[in-house]
Amino acid sequence: MIEFTKMHGIGNDYIYINMIDRKNQVSNISAFTRYICNRHFGVGADGVILIKKSTIADIKMEIFNSDGSIAEMCGNGIRCFAKYCYEYDIVKKKEFDIETLAGIRHVFLKIRNEEVQQVTVNMGKAIFLEKERTKIIAKDWNLEGMKVSVGNPHFVIITKNVDEIDVEKYGSYIENYSEFPDKTNVEFVEVLGNMSIKMRVWERGSGETLACGTGACAVFAVCYFNKLIRDYANVYLRGGPLNIRINRASEEIFMTGLATKICDGTILDYQV
């Protein structure tokens, strides 16, 4: 039996497994992830996040997309991860460091009555992989977007009327486009004002999700450096808003949002 906790950050839901507890050992994490994330035959989630010991930070986070592939970083996932670590007495601090494949991320917890209300994450600097926009001929639509990394790859497309875009059609096409040998996350963005952005996201390895924290940071970075928004803005995703701001001096991006626990449970390990 594997014990788990299901949590979500504005609709971006993950299964959390405490691997520090020796009884929670999974035989094949990729296969298990595909099994437990299935919304019809499993618990259902956008991915699985493992809690492990770290030798370079307070705690270590490992992320697997719903298709079993490894993800470097997850903005919504790390907020819930921080809440889990505090409320389950793994790291009893109001701010601490988390090791990820994208590097160490520092988190700040807002706590009330021993419950984590919201989390702010220093997401580091956004790295533009190309200075110019990249053109992609996607079936019946010629697209222009910018390649940017926030610990994981994103392709940000500024457009209009994001609610009318066929995200599955174009997102899946761009994710697997030859321009991206390691695949990519894809964001469709509508700038509503100099402090407001609306976006939809196609996540690499998961499909369209209700929210993507790293995607929101990538979108903010593209809009900010193209002088479309101020140094802070609300990013509206299908699952809810995130507040994103940038430190002008260091260019570090800070993301603030909710983290919500859904339930605890147990499930049989998937045997392959």
N, C-alpha and C positions, 0 to 999 in steps of 0.2 A: 504494500500500500504506500502510495506517495501522498504526503500532505501538501496542500497548496493553498494559496490565497489569491482570489481574483480581485483586481483593482482596475480603475480606469482614470485617465487624465482627459477630461472633456470628451469622453466617448472613445478614446483610443485605449482599448482594453488589453490587459496582459495577465498571464498566469505567473505567479511568483512562487518559487520553490527554494526553500532554505537548504542549501547544500552543505552548510556548516553542520547541520544535524545529520549524523551518519546514517540514520534510517531512511533518509530521503535520497538514496542513490538511484539514478536513472541509468538503465542499461545502454540505451541508444538514444541520446538526446534529440537528434534530428528526427528520427522516426516517432519518438514520443511527442515531440512538438507538433508534428503533423496530425497525430492522433488526438491530442487533447485540445488543439485549436479548432478542430472541425466543429462547426456550429450545429451539425445534425447528429453526429455520432460521438462527439466528445463534449467538452465543457463549452468550447467556443471562445476564441480570442484572436487578437491580431498577432500574438506572439507569446513566447515564454521568456521570462527573465530569471536568472539564477543568482542567488545570494551566496557569495564565496568569501573566504578570507583573502586579505591582501597583504603583501609585504612592503608596499610603497604608499598605501593610503589607509584610511580608516576601514574601508570595506571595498569589495570588488563586485562589479555588475557584469554579467554576461547575457547577451541578448540573442534570441533566435526568432526570425520571422516565422509566420505561420506555415510557410512551405518548408521549414527546416533549415533554411540558410542562415548564416551568421550575419548579424548587423553590428556595425561599429558603435553606434550611439542611438539613443532615443530620448528626445526631450520630454515627452509625456511620461514615458516609462521611468525616467530617472527621478521625476518628482514623486511618483508613487513608490519608487524604490526607497527614497529618503524617508517617506512617511512610514513605510514598512519597518525600516531599520530602527527608527525611533520608537514606534509604538510596540514593537516586539522586543524591545530592550537589547537590540544588537549593537547599536551605536546611540547612546543616550546623550546626544549633544544637540544644541540648537543650530550649529553649523559644523560641517565636516567635509572631508574629501572622499570622493568615490573614484575608484579606478575603473576605466572603461578602455575598450580597444582604441578609442579616439583620444585617449589621454586622461589625465586626472581632472575631474570637474568638482568645483566647490559649490556646496548647497547651503542655503539659508532657510531655516524653518520658522514659520509663524505658528505658534502653539497656543492653544487655549484649553485649559482643564485637561492637560496631558494628551490632547488630540491635535494632530497636525492639521491646520486649517488650509494653508497654502504653502508653496515652496518656490523660492527663487533660485535659479541656477546660473552660475557664470558659465556660459557656453563657449567662451573663448572667442577668438577672431574668426570671422568668415574669410575664407581664402578663395579668391576668384581664379579659376583654373585657366580662363582665357579673358583677355581684356575686351575683346570685341564680341558681339552677339554671334551665336552659332545659328545657321539656317538649317532647317530640316524640312524635307518634303514628306509630309505625313499623309499619305493617301490623297485625300481631296483638300488638304489644307497645308499651305506653306507657312511654317512656324519659324519664329525667331525667339531665342531664349538665351539665358546666360548660365554658364556652368559655374557652380559655386559649391564649396565644401564647408560644412560645419561639423567636421569629424566624419561625415559620410557624404556621398555625392548627391547633388541636386541639379535639376534643370528647371529654371524659373522662367515662365512665359507670362508677360504682362499683356492682358487682353481686356475685353469688355464682356459684360453679361456672363459671368462664370457659371451661373445657374443653368444656362442653356447649353453648355459644352458637354459633349459626350466624353466624359473623363475616362471611361473604360476603353473606348475605342482608341483615343489618342494617347492616353497614359500607357497602356500596355504596348503600343507600337513604339513609343519613344523609349520606354524602359529597356527594350530589347534591341534598340537601334544600333547599328554598327559603330556609331560614334562613341558608344559607351561599352567598352569591352567587359567591364565589371557590372554592367547595368546601372540604372540610376533611378532616384526618386524624381517625380515630376510634379511641379506646382503650376496651377493656373490662377492668375492673380488679377484682381480688379482693384484699382486704387480709388477709394471713396473720398479721400481728402488727405490733407497733410498730416493727419493723426489717425487715419483709419484705413485698413486694408481688408479686403475680403478674398478668401482663397479656398480652393479645393485641391486635394492632393491624391496622387496615385503613388503608393509606397512600393518600393522595390521589394518583391517577395511576399507582399500582402494584398495588393490591389488597392482600390479606393478605400480609405479609412475616414472616420469622422474627424480626425485631427492628427497632426504631425508636428511635434515641437521643434525638431531640427528644421523641418520644412518652413515653419513660421519664421524661424531665425534667418534662414536663407533668403526667404522672400523679403523680410525686413531689410536685410543687408543690400539686396539688389535695389530696392526702392530708395533706401537712404543714400547710397553712393551715386544714384542717378538723380538725386535731389528732388525726389517726388514726395518725401515725407520729412518730418522733423526727426530729432534724435530719440524720440519715444513715440510709440503708437500702439493702438489696439489692433490685433490681427484676429479677424473673425473667421472661424472655421465652422464646419457643419455641426460639430459637437459643442461649440462654445468659444469664448474669447480667450486670448492670451495677451498679456501685456509685455511688450518687448522694448528695451531701451539699449542705447549704446553709450559707452564711455568714450567721449570724443578724443581724449588724450591717448588711451591705451587701445581703442577700437574693440574692446571686449564687449560682447553682447550678453545682456542679462534677460532671462525669460522668467516671468512670474505667472503662476496659474494654480488651479485647484488640483488636488489629488484625492481620490475617493475610493474607499474600500467597498467592495460588493459583498464578498462572502469568504468563508473558509470552507475547505472540503478535503476529501480524500478520493483518490482514484487508483485503480490498478495500474501498475507499470505495464507499458506496451511491450510485449515480447516479440522480437524479430528473429 
